[in-house]
Amino acid sequence: MRTRLLQKEHEKLACNHQEAKYRFILTELDLAITFCDVALSSDDRVRSTRNTENARQAYKSATHFLEDANFSDKVQAHLHEKVSRLRSLLRRVDRHSHSLAARKALGAP
């Protein structure tokens, strides 16, 4: 009887852990996307660089925890869709950063 109760408690805790991990990953991906949006909207090279670095750190955190996650296929697909969107945004941010650097090199405001 006690073993059964412990097993149920373990299953509940494992489920809660998976849910918290999912929410953390999703939050980090959303945060990274927001940082990318801010970087893309800025003409200030320092601000853009800072937000790009923040986006990359959030991306790194999310993908670290996503590596060994055992989510359902539907959840995995949703998260990988966000990761793909974020990678695309990071490429855009890189192009934007090069554009800002080029403008500065040419002496443009």
Secondary structure, DSSP 8 states (H G I E B T S, - for coil): -HHHHHHHHHHHHHHHHHHHHHHHHHHHHHHHHHHHHHHHH---HHHHHHHHHHHHHHHHHHHHHHHT----HHHHHHHHHHHHHHHHHHHHHHHHHHHHHHHHHTT--
